[in-house]
Structure formats: C-alpha cells, structure tokens
Amino acid sequence: MTKPAAALPPDIAKLSFEEALGELEQLVRQLEDGKAKLDDAIGAYERGSLLKRHCEGKLREAQSRIEQIAVGTDGSVTTKPFNA
C-alpha cells in the first residue's frame, strides 16, 4: 500500500510552472555555491524537492491537455489524447 503524497505548501501550490522553475534554479545555484550553512542547505534542498514535485505536476497537467492530430487511412483528420 502506497502512502498518498502530502499536499504542497500553499505558497508553492500557487506558483506558476515558470515561477517555481525559476525559484528551483536559484536554489540549485545557491546549493552549488556551497557557502550556505548546513541547516540552510537542508531547508533549501527540502524546498527544492517540493518545487520539483510541483513542476512535475504542472507538466503532467499540461501533457494531459495536449492532443495529437491523427490522419486516418481515408484522409480524415481526428484528434486523440497525447500518449508519452
């Protein structure tokens, strides 16, 4: 039995994909710099993990809305859900 994913904090849940990705990139740069105190680095890592999860969710939502155009053998054009 799998444990359900915890809800995202409201401040992260309200971010657009672009905003969350920008913040995640900033956190990665700070962590790569290596100058943060250990507690700050752990906090940044934890927030980065939540931002990553949020971005992945936004991408899944977008992917589920995308449709592929399919041309039948008779030349008819239809759409079908995107399958990754």
C-alpha positions in Angstrom: 0.0 0.0 0.0 1.5 3.4 -1.0 1.3 6.4 1.1 -0.6 9.4 -0.5 1.6 12.4 -1.5 1.4 15.2 1.0 -0.2 18.4 -0.1 2.2 21.1 -1.3 2.5 24.2 0.9 0.1 26.9 -0.3 2.9 29.3 -1.2 4.3 26.7 -3.6 0.9 25.4 -4.9 0.0 28.9 -6.1 3.2 29.3 -8.2 3.1 29.0 -12.0 5.4 26.5 -13.6 7.7 29.3 -14.7 7.9 30.8 -11.2 8.5 27.5 -9.5 11.2 26.6 -12.0 12.9 30.0 -11.6 13.0 29.5 -7.8 14.2 26.0 -8.1 17.0 27.1 -10.4 18.0 29.8 -7.9 18.1 27.3 -5.1 20.3 24.9 -7.1 22.7 27.8 -7.8 22.9 28.6 -4.1 23.5 24.9 -3.2 26.1 24.5 -5.8 27.9 27.6 -4.5 28.4 25.6 -1.3 28.5 28.7 1.0 25.2 28.0 2.9 25.2 26.8 6.5 24.1 23.1 6.8 20.7 23.9 8.2 20.1 26.4 5.4 21.2 24.0 2.8 18.9 21.3 4.1 16.0 23.7 4.1 16.8 24.7 0.5 17.0 21.1 -0.5 13.7 20.3 1.0 12.0 23.4 -0.6 13.7 22.4 -3.9 12.2 19.0 -3.7 8.7 20.4 -3.2 9.3 22.8 -6.1 10.4 20.0 -8.3 7.3 18.0 -7.4 5.1 21.0 -8.2 6.8 21.5 -11.6 6.4 17.8 -12.5 2.7 18.1 -11.6 2.2 21.1 -13.8 3.9 19.3 -16.7 1.6 16.3 -16.2 -1.4 18.6 -16.3 -0.2 20.2 -19.5 0.5 16.9 -21.1 -2.9 15.6 -20.3 -4.5 18.5 -22.2 -2.4 18.1 -25.3 -4.0 16.3 -28.2 -2.3 14.7 -31.2 -3.7 15.1 -34.7 -4.2 11.7 -36.4 -4.8 11.3 -40.1 -6.9 8.2 -40.9 -6.3 5.9 -44.0 -9.3 7.6 -45.7 -7.7 11.0 -45.1 -10.0 12.0 -42.3 -8.4 14.1 -39.5 -9.2 13.4 -35.9 -7.5 14.1 -32.5 -6.5 11.7 -29.9 -5.0 12.2 -26.4 -1.3 12.5 -26.2 0.5 9.4 -25.0 4.0 9.9 -23.8 
